[in-house]
Amino acid sequence: MSTLSKAINAEYREIVQRLELQGHLSMPFGEKLKSENMFSIRIIHAGNVRVFYVYGKNDLIYGIYGYVKTTRAIPIAELKQARKLARALKQMGLI
């Protein structure tokens, strides 16, 4: 996120606050990935960025991977990286 604009970071912080308060996101702020136990934050006003997140133990939420969206579908490489990070969290017993 440090390489992205201030506007994108501000929108991201607003959405994360909403997630923390409500415990979940719905469109247009977030969505569940089909066939996955993973969700994405949708930054759409200041840019087109997605941040994958998962729910962990003790009411924790982990933002695990983000990318700038350039295509309609989620690129396979981006999804593979997010899955890899989610598996690592699971192996550590955090989710």
C-alpha positions in Angstrom: 0.0 0.0 0.0 2.9 2.3 0.6 3.5 2.6 -3.2 0.0 3.6 -3.9 -1.6 7.1 -3.9 -2.8 8.8 -0.8 -6.4 8.7 -2.1 -6.2 4.9 -2.5 -4.8 4.5 1.0 -7.5 6.8 2.5 -10.2 4.8 0.8 -8.6 1.6 2.1 -8.5 2.8 5.7 -12.2 3.8 5.5 -13.1 0.4 4.2 -11.0 -1.4 6.9 -12.7 0.7 9.6 -16.1 -0.4 8.2 -14.9 -4.0 8.3 -13.7 -3.7 11.9 -17.0 -2.1 13.0 -19.3 -4.4 11.1 -17.3 -7.6 11.0 -18.0 -8.1 7.3 -18.3 -6.2 4.1 -20.9 -6.2 1.3 -20.9 -4.8 -2.2 -19.5 -2.4 -3.2 -16.9 -2.4 -0.5 -16.1 -6.1 -0.4 -17.1 -9.5 -1.6 -16.5 -13.2 -0.9 -14.5 -15.1 -3.5 -16.5 -17.9 -5.0 -15.3 -21.4 -3.9 -12.8 -19.8 -1.5 -12.8 -19.1 2.2 -11.4 -15.7 1.3 -12.8 -12.3 0.8 -11.6 -9.1 -0.9 -11.7 -5.4 -0.1 -12.7 -3.5 -3.2 -11.1 -0.1 -3.6 -12.9 1.4 -6.6 -13.2 5.1 -6.2 -9.6 6.2 -5.9 -8.3 3.4 -8.1 -9.0 -0.2 -8.9 -7.3 -2.2 -6.1 -8.2 -5.5 -4.4 -6.9 -6.7 -1.0 -7.6 -10.3 -0.1 -8.4 -11.0 3.6 -9.3 -14.0 5.7 -10.9 -14.3 9.2 -8.7 -15.7 11.9 -9.0 -16.9 15.4 -10.0 -14.5 18.2 -11.9 -12.2 15.9 -8.8 -11.2 14.0 -8.9 -10.3 10.3 -5.8 -10.7 8.2 -5.2 -8.6 5.1 -3.0 -11.0 3.3 -2.4 -9.8 -0.3 -3.3 -6.9 -2.5 -2.9 -6.1 -6.2 -3.9 -3.4 -8.7 -6.7 -4.8 -10.7 -6.2 -4.5 -14.5 -8.5 -7.3 -15.8 -12.1 -8.3 -15.2 -11.3 -11.6 -13.7 -8.9 -12.2 -10.8 -5.5 -13.2 -12.3 -4.6 -16.8 -11.4 -1.1 -15.7 -10.2 -2.7 -13.2 -7.7 -5.1 -15.8 -6.4 -2.3 -18.4 -6.0 -0.3 -16.0 -4.0 -3.2 -15.2 -1.7 -3.9 -18.9 -1.2 -0.3 -19.5 -0.4 -0.4 -16.8 2.3 -3.7 -18.1 3.7 -2.2 -21.6 3.9 0.8 -20.3 5.8 -1.5 -18.6 8.3 -3.5 -21.8 8.7 -0.3 -23.8 9.3 0.7 -21.3 12.0 -2.7 -21.9 13.7 -3.9 -18.4 13.2 -6.9 -19.2 11.1 
